[in-house]
Amino acid sequence: MSSGIRFDSVSVAYGGNVVLDSLDLTVEPGEVMALLGPSGSGKTTALRAVAGFVRPVSGRVFLGERDVTDLPPYRRGIGMVVQQYALFPHLRVADNVAFGLRARRTARAEVRQRVAEALEMTGMTAYARRHPRELSGGQQQRVAIARALAIRPGVLLLDEPLSALDARLRSGMLAELARLHRELPDVSILYVTHDQVEALTLADRIAVMDRARLRACGTPAELYRAPADEFTASFVGGANLLPVTVGSGGVDFAGVPVKVDTAGVAAGARATLCVRPHAVGLGEGPNRLVGTVTEVQWRGATHRLYVAVGGQVVMADLRELRDPPGFGDDVALHFAPEDAVLLPAGVSRG
């Protein structure tokens, strides 16, 4: 089956309301692309356009070199997994997995072979005779993935596949999906999620969506270390976004000189300083900021401090402290110049 996905200026509208606006995006063969964004950002609509469940008002959708824009879903050869599992309750696991193959009138012997392969790949061989009601949520999701893989698709669409699972099951399924990706190097995967951890863990690249538009696209490391704008910075990993004025060799934040790379930004310009919370340390160091603790959150292995500095709140994620500061305490924070990046001021949403 065709591998790789290309959106060529794809727009989708419902009753004149644009829900996907001129999307240009390519998912390479064998690549995992995560569509990351809040509810209503257009990510699920993009996936449904690939599946054939919505018709673009303009633009074209390609699978490999095939223009599939006008093809019905059953002729696209796509595997799809949704968050509700969508298993047939009256069918046993093996029959659920075989459903797509039988709908394609695959030979009986080949159906048995492919079902066995898909169940083995997802670790569900021992459950082949059970009904969905006899399975846990994580096991049901594995069956849904096995069903999608049984047809040997060139493209696999995953629509919030882990959102219905608890934290422990979600972590385990992330590991399983990563393993499946390694075992299926030729399958292109489009993964829709609003969970940044899932995107950072699984994706080769992440496309950040907001208000029906593509905001940024890059590897997880690129988007985390050098986000294009405030929205991307805040949505991919969380960030301190501090208003600053650019000077020579650094910036001014709340009257405090801060050293950071200002290449390409004119002196006197306003900008936003982006610093990830894990890069902020407690105590003395470069780029020292003094403020007052407004909140302390214990997160098991770490403490998160919220510190008011110059009318802004700075977050610091620190390895668990034996004697953390309390509300109202004055503390010093610091961060290295290379751990900060300048963003255009005020460009937070489209």
C-alpha positions in Angstrom: 0.0 0.0 0.0 1.1 3.6 -0.5 3.2 5.1 2.3 3.6 8.7 3.1 1.0 11.5 3.4 0.9 14.9 1.8 -1.5 17.7 2.5 -1.5 20.2 -0.4 -3.2 23.4 0.8 -6.0 21.4 2.4 -9.0 23.4 3.8 -12.1 22.0 5.4 -15.2 24.0 6.4 -18.5 23.2 8.0 -21.3 25.6 7.1 -18.8 28.4 6.3 -16.8 27.8 9.4 -13.2 27.0 8.5 -11.9 24.2 10.7 -8.7 23.5 8.8 -7.1 26.3 6.9 -4.7 25.7 4.0 -2.7 22.9 5.5 0.6 22.1 3.8 2.3 19.2 5.5 4.2 16.1 4.4 4.6 12.9 6.4 7.5 10.9 5.0 7.4 7.1 4.5 8.1 5.4 7.8 7.8 8.6 9.8 5.7 9.2 12.9 4.2 12.6 12.7 2.3 13.9 15.8 -0.4 16.5 15.3 -0.4 18.3 18.6 -2.8 21.0 19.6 -5.7 22.0 21.9 -9.3 21.0 21.2 -10.6 22.8 18.1 -7.2 23.3 16.6 -7.9 21.3 13.4 -5.7 18.2 14.2 -8.5 15.6 14.1 -10.1 17.2 11.1 -6.7 16.8 9.3 -6.6 13.1 10.2 -10.3 12.6 9.1 -9.4 14.2 5.7 -6.7 11.6 5.2 -9.1 8.8 6.2 -11.7 10.1 3.8 -14.3 10.9 6.4 -14.4 14.6 5.5 -14.1 16.2 2.1 -11.8 19.2 1.7 -13.4 22.4 0.2 -10.0 23.0 -1.4 -6.6 21.4 -1.7 -5.6 17.8 -2.3 -4.7 14.8 -0.1 -2.0 12.3 -1.3 -1.0 8.9 0.0 2.4 8.2 -1.6 1.9 9.4 -5.2 -1.8 8.7 -5.2 -4.3 11.6 -5.1 -6.9 10.1 -2.8 -9.0 13.2 -2.3 -12.0 11.8 -4.1 -11.7 8.2 -3.0 -14.0 6.7 -0.4 -12.4 5.5 2.8 -12.5 1.8 2.0 -10.4 2.4 -1.1 -7.6 4.2 0.6 -6.0 1.2 2.3 -5.5 3.0 5.6 -5.4 1.5 9.2 -7.1 3.6 11.8 -7.4 3.5 15.6 -9.7 5.8 17.6 -9.9 6.5 21.3 -13.1 4.5 21.9 -11.6 1.3 20.5 -14.7 0.6 18.3 -14.5 -3.1 18.8 -17.5 -5.3 18.0 -18.7 -6.6 21.4 -20.3 -9.8 20.0 -17.1 -10.9 18.2 -14.1 -12.5 19.7 -10.7 -10.9 19.6 -9.6 -12.9 16.6 -12.8 -12.1 14.7 -12.4 -8.4 15.5 -8.9 -8.4 14.1 -10.0 -10.3 11.0 -12.9 -7.9 10.2 -11.1 -5.6 7.8 -9.5 -8.5 6.0 -12.9 -10.3 5.5 -14.5 -7.1 4.3 -11.8 -7.0 1.6 -12.6 -10.7 0.8 -9.1 -11.9 1.7 -8.6 -15.6 1.3 -9.4 -17.6 4.4 -5.9 -19.0 4.9 -4.3 -15.5 4.5 -6.8 -14.1 7.1 -5.7 -16.7 9.6 -2.0 -15.9 8.9 -2.4 -12.1 9.2 -4.6 -12.3 12.3 -2.0 -14.5 14.0 0.8 -12.0 13.0 -1.1 -9.0 14.2 -2.0 -10.6 17.5 1.6 -11.7 18.1 2.9 -8.2 17.2 0.6 -6.6 19.8 1.1 -9.3 22.4 -2.5 -10.5 22.3 -2.2 -14.0 21.0 -3.3 -15.6 24.3 -6.5 -13.5 24.2 -7.7 -14.5 20.7 -10.8 -16.4 22.0 -12.0 -13.7 24.4 -14.7 -11.1 23.9 -13.9 -7.4 24.3 -15.8 -7.3 27.6 -13.3 -9.7 29.1 -10.4 -7.4 28.4 -8.9 -4.4 30.1 -8.9 -1.0 28.4 -5.3 -1.4 27.4 -5.9 -4.8 26.0 -8.9 -3.6 24.0 -6.7 -0.8 22.5 -4.1 -3.4 21.5 -6.8 -5.4 19.7 -7.9 -2.2 17.9 -4.3 -1.7 16.8 -3.9 -5.3 15.8 -7.1 -4.9 13.6 -5.6 -1.8 11.9 -2.3 -3.6 11.3 -3.8 -6.8 10.0 -4.6 -5.2 6.6 -0.9 -4.2 6.3 -1.6 -0.5 5.7 1.0 1.8 4.3 -0.5 4.5 6.6 -1.7 4.2 10.1 -3.9 6.9 11.7 -4.1 7.1 15.5 -6.7 9.5 16.9 -6.1 10.1 20.6 -5.6 6.4 21.0 -4.5 6.5 24.7 -6.8 9.2 26.1 -9.2 6.8 27.6 -6.4 4.9 29.5 -5.2 5.6 33.0 -1.6 6.9 33.5 0.0 3.5 34.1 -1.7 1.9 31.1 -0.9 5.0 28.9 2.8 4.7 29.8 2.9 1.0 28.9 1.0 1.6 25.6 3.5 4.4 24.7 6.3 1.9 25.0 4.3 -0.7 22.9 3.6 1.9 20.2 7.3 2.8 20.1 8.2 -0.9 19.7 5.6 -1.3 16.9 7.1 1.6 15.1 10.6 0.0 15.2 9.1 -3.3 13.8 7.1 -1.5 11.1 9.8 0.9 9.6 7.9 1.4 6.3 4.5 2.4 7.8 3.8 6.1 8.0 2.0 7.1 11.2 -0.1 10.2 11.8 -0.7 10.5 15.5 -3.3 13.0 16.8 -2.9 14.0 20.5 -3.3 17.0 22.8 -0.8 15.3 25.2 2.7 16.8 24.7 4.4 13.8 26.5 2.9 11.4 23.9 4.1 13.6 21.1 7.6 14.1 22.5 7.9 10.4 23.3 6.7 8.9 20.0 7.1 11.4 17.1 9.9 11.8 14.7 8.4 15.2 14.0 5.6 17.3 15.6 3.2 19.5 13.8 1.7 22.1 16.2 -1.8 23.1 15.3 -3.8 26.1 16.6 -7.1 27.7 15.4 -7.3 25.6 12.3 -3.7 26.4 11.2 -0.3 24.9 11.3 1.8 26.9 13.7 5.1 25.1 13.6 6.6 21.8 12.5 9.9 20.2 13.5 11.6 17.5 15.5 10.7 17.3 19.2 14.2 18.7 20.1 13.9 21.6 17.6 10.5 22.6 18.9 11.5 22.2 22.6 14.9 24.0 22.4 14.1 26.6 19.7 10.3 27.2 19.5 9.1 29.6 16.8 6.7 31.5 18.9 5.1 31.8 22.3 2.2 29.4 21.6 4.6 26.6 20.5 6.9 27.2 23.5 4.0 27.0 25.9 2.3 24.0 24.3 5.5 21.9 23.7 6.9 21.3 27.1 5.8 24.4 29.0 7.9 27.5 29.4 8.6 30.7 31.3 7.8 33.5 28.8 9.2 36.8 30.1 8.8 40.2 28.5 12.2 41.8 27.9 13.8 44.7 26.0 16.8 43.9 23.9 20.0 45.7 24.6 23.6 45.3 23.5 24.9 41.8 24.5 21.7 40.9 26.4 18.3 41.9 27.5 16.6 43.8 30.3 14.0 41.9 32.4 12.2 43.9 35.1 15.3 46.2 35.4 17.7 43.3 35.6 20.3 42.8 32.9 20.2 39.2 31.5 22.8 37.7 29.2 21.3 35.8 26.2 22.1 35.5 22.5 20.5 38.5 20.8 21.8 37.8 17.3 19.4 39.1 14.6 17.3 41.1 17.1 17.6 44.9 16.9 18.7 46.8 20.1 15.7 48.5 21.7 13.2 46.0 20.4 10.7 44.2 22.6 10.9 40.5 22.8 9.9 37.4 24.9 12.5 35.5 26.7 11.8 31.7 26.8 13.3 29.6 29.5 12.2 26.1 30.3 11.4 25.5 34.0 13.9 22.6 34.3 16.7 25.0 33.2 16.1 27.3 36.2 18.2 26.7 39.2 17.9 27.8 42.9 20.6 29.9 44.4 23.5 31.8 43.0 24.6 31.6 39.3 24.5 33.3 36.0 21.5 35.5 35.1 20.5 35.8 38.8 16.9 36.8 39.5 15.5 37.5 43.0 11.9 37.1 43.8 9.3 35.9 46.3 7.9 32.3 46.4 4.1 32.3 45.7 3.6 28.5 45.5 5.5 25.3 46.0 4.3 22.0 44.4 5.8 18.6 45.4 5.7 16.3 42.3 7.5 13.3 43.8 10.9 13.4 42.2 10.8 17.2 41.8 9.6 20.4 43.4 8.1 23.1 41.2 8.6 26.6 42.6 6.5 29.6 41.5 8.5 32.8 42.1 7.2 36.3 41.6 9.9 38.4 39.9 9.3 41.9 38.6 5.5 41.4 38.2 6.0 38.0 36.4 5.9 34.5 37.8 9.0 32.3 37.1 8.7 28.5 37.3 11.6 26.4 38.4 11.6 22.6 38.3 14.1 21.3 40.8 15.2 17.9 42.0 13.3 17.1 45.2 14.4 19.5 47.9 15.0 18.3 51.5 14.1 21.7 52.8 12.1 23.6 50.2 11.4 27.3 50.6 7.9 28.3 51.7 5.3 30.7 50.7 6.5 34.3 51.0 10.2 33.4 51.2 12.7 35.4 49.1 14.9 33.3 46.9 17.4 33.7 44.1 17.0 31.9 40.8 19.5 31.5 37.9 19.8 30.1 34.4 22.5 29.7 31.8 22.5 32.1 28.8 22.5 29.1 26.4 19.3 27.7 28.0 17.3 30.7 27.0 16.0 31.8 23.6 14.4 35.1 22.3 11.0 35.0 20.7 9.0 37.7 18.9 7.1 39.7 21.5 3.4 39.1 21.8 3.1 36.4 19.1 1.2 33.9 21.1 -1.8 32.9 19.0 -2.8 33.3 15.4 
